[in-house]
Amino acid sequence: MKKISPDYNNMEYRRTGRSGLRLPALSLGLWHNFGATDDYNTGREVILKAFQSGITHFDLANNYGTPPGSAEENFGRMIGGDLASYRDELIISTKAGYRMWDGPYGDGGSRKYLLSSLDQSLRRMKLEYVDIFYSHRPDDETPMEETMMALDQAVRQGKALYAGISNYTDKQTRKAAGIMQNLGTPLIVNQIRYSMLDRRAESGLLDTLEELGTGCIAFSPLDQGLLTAKYLDGIPEGSRAGRPDGFLQPSQISREKLNIVRELNKIAAKRGQSLARMAVAWLLKDSRVSSVLIGARSISQLEENLQSFSDPGFTDNEVKEINQIFETKY
């Protein structure tokens, strides 16, 4: 076991909405690279380095890893080993909402599925509770009242300290927050897809979250790797877009989108930073963003991301120049 001395003074911690919970500016997501088919020791080193750097929030879901659930199992090994004495210094979150097991009760937003899944997640991670439990997605076939009651029950049972939602729209967020307020368990966070290439959240959702006092965690800040230098000259072999089973498919990488990425890369170069660092810094410039969820398959990737929150802010001219790129090319 490693002795870890987290550098809390070198990390920014932001209030999550109007709750008392503060999250690190950067959180580590374990969606990719931490399952049974990945190298455990590499994942372990990344997680320990992240914690040592002041990243206290580790984000999972029931279906993360290959096979699904293996990311939680691997993280459970670390909780039982290197991280065993640091539980009260960690924020651990998990989710349920997408298909996890066969039959009619392994998918969606029913009370049956969410609470059964949370019990399974706790067993995989060998935990008594998680800090945040999310409804991973809205489910049109389940009354939202039932889904929110499941989150409320999880908190009241002590299996989660806070309740959150993910992938909920502006209108859905308002409805969910209203139900939770009536139940007496505040909805403290919505985890949303948000990046320089996907700015839908700026069309009302961020304003709604601020009004409701609900925090925001941005995931896919690099848009599955598009906001890196990786795709500037096409789709390289071994990349996510180069794999037939990857979440990023070649059809999603249009010529127009690549033109935008190339123009953004020029601005990043003028700022003296990589495109990836600028993309994360762009999200952090908005105080309504409680945390940006990064992924890392290596220490070097992690260290590059860690520089983002300490990068210089954007000048008015830079913001104008970036916005013009989207107005003229996308």
HUDAZI-V734402 format. One record per residue. N is the residue number from 1. RES is the residue in three letters. OMEGA is omega as a letter, one per 30 degrees, with the letter a starting at -180 (* if undefined). NEAR is the number of other C-alpha atoms within 12 Angstrom. D_CENTER is the distance of its C-alpha to the mean C-alpha in Angstrom with 1 decimal. Layout:
# HUDAZI-V734402
n->N res->RES omega->OMEGA near->NEAR d_center->D_CENTER
n->N res->RES omega->OMEGA near->NEAR d_center->D_CENTER
This chain:
# HUDAZI-V734402
n->1 res->MET omega->l near->15 d_center->27.3
n->2 res->LYS omega->l near->19 d_center->26.1
n->3 res->LYS omega->a near->15 d_center->26.8
n->4 res->ILE omega->l near->22 d_center->23.8
n->5 res->SER omega->a near->20 d_center->24.3
n->6 res->PRO omega->l near->23 d_center->21.0
n->7 res->ASP omega->a near->19 d_center->21.5
n->8 res->TYR omega->a near->20 d_center->20.4
n->9 res->ASN omega->a near->13 d_center->22.6
n->10 res->ASN omega->a near->20 d_center->20.8
n->11 res->MET omega->l near->28 d_center->17.4
n->12 res->GLU omega->l near->28 d_center->16.8
n->13 res->TYR omega->a near->27 d_center->15.6
n->14 res->ARG omega->l near->30 d_center->15.0
n->15 res->ARG omega->l near->26 d_center->16.1
n->16 res->THR omega->a near->36 d_center->13.8
n->17 res->GLY omega->l near->32 d_center->16.0
n->18 res->ARG omega->l near->22 d_center->19.4
n->19 res->SER omega->l near->25 d_center->18.5
n->20 res->GLY omega->a near->18 d_center->19.6
n->21 res->LEU omega->l near->26 d_center->16.3
n->22 res->ARG omega->l near->31 d_center->15.2
n->23 res->LEU omega->l near->40 d_center->11.9
n->24 res->PRO omega->l near->38 d_center->12.0
n->25 res->ALA omega->l near->42 d_center->11.5
n->26 res->LEU omega->l near->47 d_center->9.3
n->27 res->SER omega->a near->46 d_center->7.1
n->28 res->LEU omega->l near->46 d_center->7.3
n->29 res->GLY omega->a near->42 d_center->5.5
n->30 res->LEU omega->l near->42 d_center->8.7
n->31 res->TRP omega->l near->36 d_center->8.7
n->32 res->HIS omega->l near->35 d_center->11.4
n->33 res->ASN omega->a near->32 d_center->14.2
n->34 res->PHE omega->a near->43 d_center->14.5
n->35 res->GLY omega->a near->33 d_center->16.6
n->36 res->ALA omega->a near->24 d_center->20.3
n->37 res->THR omega->l near->20 d_center->21.2
n->38 res->ASP omega->a near->22 d_center->19.6
n->39 res->ASP omega->a near->20 d_center->21.4
n->40 res->TYR omega->a near->25 d_center->20.8
n->41 res->ASN omega->l near->23 d_center->22.3
n->42 res->THR omega->l near->23 d_center->20.2
n->43 res->GLY omega->l near->34 d_center->16.9
n->44 res->ARG omega->a near->33 d_center->18.6
n->45 res->GLU omega->l near->27 d_center->19.6
n->46 res->VAL omega->a near->33 d_center->16.2
n->47 res->ILE omega->a near->44 d_center->14.8
n->48 res->LEU omega->l near->36 d_center->18.1
n->49 res->LYS omega->l near->32 d_center->18.0
n->50 res->ALA omega->a near->43 d_center->14.6
n->51 res->PHE omega->l near->37 d_center->16.0
n->52 res->GLN omega->a near->31 d_center->19.3
n->53 res->SER omega->l near->31 d_center->17.8
n->54 res->GLY omega->l near->32 d_center->16.5
n->55 res->ILE omega->a near->43 d_center->12.9
n->56 res->THR omega->a near->40 d_center->13.2
n->57 res->HIS omega->l near->42 d_center->9.8
n->58 res->PHE omega->a near->43 d_center->8.9
n->59 res->ASP omega->l near->43 d_center->6.4
n->60 res->LEU omega->l near->47 d_center->8.5
n->61 res->ALA omega->a near->45 d_center->10.2
n->62 res->ASN omega->a near->46 d_center->13.9
n->63 res->ASN omega->l near->35 d_center->14.1
n->64 res->TYR omega->a near->35 d_center->12.1
n->65 res->GLY omega->l near->29 d_center->14.6
n->66 res->THR omega->f near->24 d_center->18.0
n->67 res->PRO omega->l near->22 d_center->19.7
n->68 res->PRO omega->a near->29 d_center->17.2
n->69 res->GLY omega->a near->37 d_center->16.9
n->70 res->SER omega->l near->33 d_center->17.7
n->71 res->ALA omega->l near->38 d_center->14.4
n->72 res->GLU omega->l near->43 d_center->15.1
n->73 res->GLU omega->l near->33 d_center->18.7
n->74 res->ASN omega->l near->37 d_center->18.2
n->75 res->PHE omega->l near->47 d_center->16.0
n->76 res->GLY omega->l near->32 d_center->18.9
n->77 res->ARG omega->a near->28 d_center->21.3
n->78 res->MET omega->l near->33 d_center->19.8
n->79 res->ILE omega->l near->31 d_center->19.8
n->80 res->GLY omega->a near->19 d_center->23.4
n->81 res->GLY omega->a near->20 d_center->24.2
n->82 res->ASP omega->a near->25 d_center->23.1
n->83 res->LEU omega->a near->33 d_center->20.8
n->84 res->ALA omega->a near->22 d_center->23.3
n->85 res->SER omega->a near->17 d_center->24.7
n->86 res->TYR omega->a near->23 d_center->21.4
n->87 res->ARG omega->a near->26 d_center->20.0
n->88 res->ASP omega->l near->16 d_center->20.6
n->89 res->GLU omega->a near->26 d_center->18.9
n->90 res->LEU omega->l near->33 d_center->15.5
n->91 res->ILE omega->a near->32 d_center->12.8
n->92 res->ILE omega->a near->41 d_center->11.8
n->93 res->SER omega->l near->45 d_center->9.9
n->94 res->THR omega->a near->50 d_center->10.5
n->95 res->LYS omega->l near->49 d_center->11.1
n->96 res->ALA omega->l near->48 d_center->14.0
n->97 res->GLY omega->l near->41 d_center->15.1
n->98 res->TYR omega->a near->29 d_center->15.6
n->99 res->ARG omega->a near->26 d_center->18.7
n->100 res->MET omega->l near->31 d_center->19.0
n->101 res->TRP omega->a near->21 d_center->22.8
n->102 res->ASP omega->l near->10 d_center->26.0
n->103 res->GLY omega->a near->10 d_center->28.0
n->104 res->PRO omega->a near->13 d_center->27.5
n->105 res->TYR omega->a near->22 d_center->25.3
n->106 res->GLY omega->a near->25 d_center->22.4
n->107 res->ASP omega->l near->31 d_center->20.4
n->108 res->GLY omega->a near->33 d_center->19.7
n->109 res->GLY omega->a near->38 d_center->19.6
n->110 res->SER omega->l near->33 d_center->22.8
n->111 res->ARG omega->l near->30 d_center->23.5
n->112 res->LYS omega->a near->25 d_center->24.9
n->113 res->TYR omega->a near->35 d_center->21.8
n->114 res->LEU omega->a near->42 d_center->19.2
n->115 res->LEU omega->l near->38 d_center->21.4
n->116 res->SER omega->a near->28 d_center->22.6
n->117 res->SER omega->l near->40 d_center->19.2
n->118 res->LEU omega->l near->47 d_center->18.2
n->119 res->ASP omega->l near->28 d_center->21.5
n->120 res->GLN omega->l near->32 d_center->20.9
n->121 res->SER omega->l near->40 d_center->17.5
n->122 res->LEU omega->l near->34 d_center->19.4
n->123 res->ARG omega->a near->24 d_center->22.1
n->124 res->ARG omega->a near->32 d_center->20.1
n->125 res->MET omega->a near->34 d_center->18.5
n->126 res->LYS omega->a near->24 d_center->21.9
n->127 res->LEU omega->l near->30 d_center->20.6
n->128 res->GLU omega->a near->23 d_center->22.4
n->129 res->TYR omega->l near->31 d_center->19.4
n->130 res->VAL omega->a near->41 d_center->15.6
n->131 res->ASP omega->l near->37 d_center->14.5
n->132 res->ILE omega->l near->42 d_center->12.3
n->133 res->PHE omega->a near->47 d_center->13.0
n->134 res->TYR omega->l near->48 d_center->11.5
n->135 res->SER omega->a near->48 d_center->13.5
n->136 res->HIS omega->l near->42 d_center->11.2
n->137 res->ARG omega->l near->35 d_center->13.5
n->138 res->PRO omega->a near->34 d_center->16.8
n->139 res->ASP omega->a near->30 d_center->19.8
n->140 res->ASP omega->a near->16 d_center->23.0
n->141 res->GLU omega->l near->14 d_center->25.2
n->142 res->THR omega->l near->24 d_center->24.4
n->143 res->PRO omega->a near->20 d_center->25.4
n->144 res->MET omega->l near->30 d_center->22.5
n->145 res->GLU omega->l near->27 d_center->24.7
n->146 res->GLU omega->l near->28 d_center->24.5
n->147 res->THR omega->a near->39 d_center->20.7
n->148 res->MET omega->l near->43 d_center->20.5
n->149 res->MET omega->l near->35 d_center->23.4
n->150 res->ALA omega->l near->39 d_center->21.7
n->151 res->LEU omega->l near->50 d_center->18.8
n->152 res->ASP omega->l near->37 d_center->21.7
n->153 res->GLN omega->l near->27 d_center->23.6
n->154 res->ALA omega->l near->36 d_center->20.9
n->155 res->VAL omega->a near->30 d_center->20.8
n->156 res->ARG omega->l near->19 d_center->24.6
n->157 res->GLN omega->a near->19 d_center->25.1
n->158 res->GLY omega->l near->22 d_center->23.2
n->159 res->LYS omega->l near->33 d_center->20.7
n->160 res->ALA omega->l near->33 d_center->17.8
n->161 res->LEU omega->a near->31 d_center->18.1
n->162 res->TYR omega->l near->40 d_center->15.9
n->163 res->ALA omega->l near->47 d_center->15.0
n->164 res->GLY omega->l near->47 d_center->12.1
n->165 res->ILE omega->l near->46 d_center->11.6
n->166 res->SER omega->l near->40 d_center->9.3
n->167 res->ASN omega->l near->33 d_center->10.8
n->168 res->TYR omega->l near->33 d_center->13.8
n->169 res->THR omega->l near->27 d_center->16.1
n->170 res->ASP omega->a near->29 d_center->18.1
n->171 res->LYS omega->l near->18 d_center->21.0
n->172 res->GLN omega->l near->26 d_center->19.1
n->173 res->THR omega->l near->42 d_center->17.2
n->174 res->ARG omega->a near->28 d_center->20.6
n->175 res->LYS omega->a near->25 d_center->22.2
n->176 res->ALA omega->a near->42 d_center->19.6
n->177 res->ALA omega->l near->39 d_center->19.8
n->178 res->GLY omega->l near->23 d_center->23.6
n->179 res->ILE omega->a near->25 d_center->23.9
n->180 res->MET omega->l near->33 d_center->21.9
n->181 res->GLN omega->l near->23 d_center->24.0
n->182 res->ASN omega->l near->16 d_center->27.1
n->183 res->LEU omega->l near->22 d_center->26.1
n->184 res->GLY omega->l near->19 d_center->25.6
n->185 res->THR omega->a near->27 d_center->22.0
n->186 res->PRO omega->l near->35 d_center->19.9
n->187 res->LEU omega->a near->43 d_center->16.6
n->188 res->ILE omega->a near->40 d_center->14.7
n->189 res->VAL omega->l near->48 d_center->11.3
n->190 res->ASN omega->l near->50 d_center->10.0
n->191 res->GLN omega->a near->46 d_center->6.4
n->192 res->ILE omega->l near->38 d_center->7.7
n->193 res->ARG omega->a near->33 d_center->8.2
n->194 res->TYR omega->l near->37 d_center->9.7
n->195 res->SER omega->l near->34 d_center->11.6
n->196 res->MET omega->l near->42 d_center->15.3
n->197 res->LEU omega->a near->37 d_center->16.2
n->198 res->ASP omega->a near->25 d_center->14.6
n->199 res->ARG omega->l near->25 d_center->15.7
n->200 res->ARG omega->a near->19 d_center->16.4
n->201 res->ALA omega->a near->33 d_center->14.6
n->202 res->GLU omega->a near->26 d_center->17.4
n->203 res->SER omega->l near->14 d_center->20.0
n->204 res->GLY omega->a near->17 d_center->19.9
n->205 res->LEU omega->l near->31 d_center->16.6
n->206 res->LEU omega->l near->38 d_center->15.8
n->207 res->ASP omega->l near->25 d_center->19.4
n->208 res->THR omega->l near->28 d_center->19.2
n->209 res->LEU omega->l near->40 d_center->16.4
n->210 res->GLU omega->l near->30 d_center->18.5
n->211 res->GLU omega->a near->18 d_center->21.6
n->212 res->LEU omega->a near->30 d_center->20.3
n->213 res->GLY omega->a near->29 d_center->19.0
n->214 res->THR omega->a near->41 d_center->15.5
n->215 res->GLY omega->a near->44 d_center->12.6
n->216 res->CYS omega->l near->48 d_center->9.7
n->217 res->ILE omega->a near->49 d_center->6.1
n->218 res->ALA omega->l near->45 d_center->5.7
n->219 res->PHE omega->a near->38 d_center->3.9
n->220 res->SER omega->a near->38 d_center->6.9
n->221 res->PRO omega->l near->42 d_center->8.6
n->222 res->LEU omega->l near->37 d_center->11.4
n->223 res->ASP omega->l near->35 d_center->11.9
n->224 res->GLN omega->l near->34 d_center->12.1
n->225 res->GLY omega->l near->38 d_center->14.4
n->226 res->LEU omega->a near->40 d_center->16.6
n->227 res->LEU omega->l near->35 d_center->16.1
n->228 res->THR omega->l near->36 d_center->17.7
n->229 res->ALA omega->a near->29 d_center->21.4
n->230 res->LYS omega->a near->27 d_center->21.2
n->231 res->TYR omega->a near->34 d_center->22.2
n->232 res->LEU omega->a near->25 d_center->24.7
n->233 res->ASP omega->a near->16 d_center->27.6
n->234 res->GLY omega->a near->22 d_center->26.6
n->235 res->ILE omega->a near->26 d_center->24.7
n->236 res->PRO omega->l near->17 d_center->25.2
n->237 res->GLU omega->l near->14 d_center->26.0
n->238 res->GLY omega->l near->13 d_center->23.4
n->239 res->SER omega->l near->23 d_center->20.4
n->240 res->ARG omega->a near->25 d_center->17.9
n->241 res->ALA omega->l near->25 d_center->20.1
n->242 res->GLY omega->a near->22 d_center->23.1
n->243 res->ARG omega->a near->15 d_center->22.3
n->244 res->PRO omega->a near->14 d_center->23.6
n->245 res->ASP omega->a near->13 d_center->21.0
n->246 res->GLY omega->l near->17 d_center->18.0
n->247 res->PHE omega->l near->19 d_center->15.4
n->248 res->LEU omega->a near->23 d_center->16.7
n->249 res->GLN omega->a near->20 d_center->20.4
n->250 res->PRO omega->a near->25 d_center->23.2
n->251 res->SER omega->l near->14 d_center->24.0
n->252 res->GLN omega->a near->21 d_center->20.8
n->253 res->ILE omega->a near->27 d_center->22.0
n->254 res->SER omega->l near->20 d_center->24.8
n->255 res->ARG omega->l near->19 d_center->27.3
n->256 res->GLU omega->a near->18 d_center->26.4
n->257 res->LYS omega->l near->28 d_center->22.8
n->258 res->LEU omega->l near->30 d_center->24.0
n->259 res->ASN omega->l near->25 d_center->26.4
n->260 res->ILE omega->a near->32 d_center->23.7
n->261 res->VAL omega->l near->39 d_center->21.8
n->262 res->ARG omega->l near->29 d_center->25.1
n->263 res->GLU omega->l near->27 d_center->26.0
n->264 res->LEU omega->l near->38 d_center->22.7
n->265 res->ASN omega->l near->31 d_center->23.4
n->266 res->LYS omega->l near->24 d_center->26.8
n->267 res->ILE omega->l near->29 d_center->25.5
n->268 res->ALA omega->l near->32 d_center->23.2
n->269 res->ALA omega->l near->17 d_center->26.3
n->270 res->LYS omega->l near->15 d_center->28.3
n->271 res->ARG omega->l near->21 d_center->25.8
n->272 res->GLY omega->a near->17 d_center->26.2
n->273 res->GLN omega->l near->27 d_center->22.6
n->274 res->SER omega->l near->30 d_center->20.8
n->275 res->LEU omega->a near->37 d_center->19.2
n->276 res->ALA omega->l near->44 d_center->15.7
n->277 res->ARG omega->l near->41 d_center->16.3
n->278 res->MET omega->a near->43 d_center->17.5
n->279 res->ALA omega->l near->47 d_center->14.6
n->280 res->VAL omega->l near->46 d_center->12.2
n->281 res->ALA omega->l near->38 d_center->15.2
n->282 res->TRP omega->l near->37 d_center->15.7
n->283 res->LEU omega->a near->42 d_center->12.6
n->284 res->LEU omega->l near->38 d_center->13.5
n->285 res->LYS omega->l near->25 d_center->17.0
n->286 res->ASP omega->a near->28 d_center->16.2
n->287 res->SER omega->l near->25 d_center->16.6
n->288 res->ARG omega->l near->33 d_center->15.0
n->289 res->VAL omega->a near->46 d_center->11.5
n->290 res->SER omega->a near->41 d_center->10.9
n->291 res->SER omega->l near->47 d_center->8.2
n->292 res->VAL omega->a near->49 d_center->6.5
n->293 res->LEU omega->a near->42 d_center->3.7
n->294 res->ILE omega->l near->48 d_center->6.6
n->295 res->GLY omega->l near->40 d_center->8.4
n->296 res->ALA omega->l near->35 d_center->12.1
n->297 res->ARG omega->a near->31 d_center->15.0
n->298 res->SER omega->l near->26 d_center->17.5
n->299 res->ILE omega->a near->23 d_center->18.4
n->300 res->SER omega->l near->17 d_center->19.5
n->301 res->GLN omega->l near->23 d_center->16.1
n->302 res->LEU omega->a near->33 d_center->14.5
n->303 res->GLU omega->l near->26 d_center->17.5
n->304 res->GLU omega->l near->29 d_center->17.3
n->305 res->ASN omega->a near->39 d_center->13.8
n->306 res->LEU omega->l near->37 d_center->15.2
n->307 res->GLN omega->a near->28 d_center->17.9
n->308 res->SER omega->a near->34 d_center->15.8
n->309 res->PHE omega->l near->34 d_center->15.8
n->310 res->SER omega->l near->22 d_center->19.5
n->311 res->ASP omega->l near->24 d_center->20.5
n->312 res->PRO omega->l near->20 d_center->23.1
n->313 res->GLY omega->a near->23 d_center->22.2
n->314 res->PHE omega->l near->23 d_center->23.2
n->315 res->THR omega->l near->14 d_center->26.8
n->316 res->ASP omega->l near->10 d_center->27.9
n->317 res->ASN omega->l near->12 d_center->29.4
n->318 res->GLU omega->l near->21 d_center->26.2
n->319 res->VAL omega->l near->20 d_center->24.3
n->320 res->LYS omega->a near->14 d_center->27.3
n->321 res->GLU omega->l near->20 d_center->27.5
n->322 res->ILE omega->l near->30 d_center->23.9
n->323 res->ASN omega->l near->22 d_center->24.4
n->324 res->GLN omega->l near->16 d_center->27.7
n->325 res->ILE omega->a near->26 d_center->26.2
n->326 res->PHE omega->a near->24 d_center->24.3
n->327 res->GLU omega->a near->12 d_center->27.5
n->328 res->THR omega->a near->14 d_center->29.7
n->329 res->LYS omega->a near->20 d_center->27.9
n->330 res->TYR omega->* near->21 d_center->25.3
